[in-house]
């Protein structure tokens, strides 16, 4: 069973990575969404199969590691993640744009992708996948967007949390994964905590980047530097590709994470240099796309201003400490995350990569200690990266690692194991230190039956149309007069208006 989950996690990134690169090529080739969809149904499975046959591992597991009991336990965690993802209801205003993109593709199937008003997200692959599934299954768009796809990615998130924890701390992964769920339900101190980009928000690509791609990159990087197998380097490449498919932010975040990992593992012998060069090649695609975003006339992500986004609004400069408060909060949970970040290298049981993980944490700590790290990253990339660059630092993983080690403290007081007492006290303090849990009204979250994560009203604003669609169950109804888009023809001042496919339900 564990073999199946591992194959599922790798195949999901392999397929989505190929879907991403095909979407980018289709955009530049001037294809329509309909043509891209037809190509993807044939090309993505074919290419993925060829890569697996040529480079994939012939066997995965040893019998001692992959057993039925662990498989059933992991299945329990996966089931819990799907349940929470479906039942946690936290609407997000950004869906006015993201969900609107999915409607746009279905409404204008035969217009070239280059003509569609999809800026500033030139390659919204995550929304492509939503529209494609709705197109081929005829299922309601809101059902696909808010239930089907988030449930799948929530399962993949838990599998990768298991894989990185099992690799770093061995059989302590069970405690680490339990703590991961506590964090996902608790750490809601501020809007931009890692947990608010977790299970509660898996319907958006940004959450998939934080909760799936970052742990996956760490896993495949450490696996590659320890055993040098090409498959791990290939999967590292597909992690970056998939991250770009989830959100353009990955164009900055993924290469930055790989750069920090490489800097933390600098060595002058030739074998290390060859390995570093191989990993550097993984960044070719995001670097090219980053150049396209920043310097082409298509105006990419947040480059129109060199101001930095902070909690106080748009200001000329900020400090790294302000961004830490902005992303982690100032209460016990935020400080606890920083402490666990420092302590985590001492809790790694895998001796092959303990030093490399320690060096990675040291470099992350140096970046956090430099007052102007956030400002310079934002000015050289785009404003909101002033806090999004913090996504490269695995705070949630470090908390899980440390807490799993605490439980292993063998000193006893009478008949009680001191480790169990300490971890219980820490978890009680962690949960009770603030009323703003992820699952709380202060965090704008409610729990209920699975449903669309939209405000309880009969209309939904589609920002790219500048119009409202009516909500009818799991479908959006868009009138023809509201589905028009105005496009400036390339090379002229002529503006052409295109209407959608008439009054229809999506």
Secondary structure, 3 states (H helix, E strand, C coil): CHHHHHHHHHHHHHHHHHHHHHHHHHHHHCCEHHHHHHHHHHHHHHHHHHHHHHHCCCCCCCCCCCCHHHHHHHHHHHHHHHHHHHHEECCCCCHHHHHHHHHHHHHCCCCEHHHCCCCCCCCCHHHHHHHHHHHHHCCCHHHHHHHHHHHHHHHHHHHHHHHHHHHHHHHHHHHHHHHHHHHHHHCCCCCCCHHHHCHHHCCCHHHHHHHHHHHHHHHHHHHHHHHCCHHHHHHHHHHHHHHHHHCCCHHHHHHHHHHHHHHCCCCCCHHHHHHHHHHHHCCHHHHHHHHHHHHCCCCCCCCCCCCEEECCEEECCCCHHHHHHHHHCCCHHHHHHHHHHHHHHHHCCCCCCHHHHHHHHHHHHHHHHCCCHHHHHHHHCCCCHHHHHHHHCCHHHHHHHHHHHHCCCCCEECCEEHHHHHHHHHHHHHHHCCCCCCCCHHHCCEECCCCCCCCCCCEEEECCCCEEEEEECCEEEECHHHCCEEEECCCCCCEEEECCCCCEEC
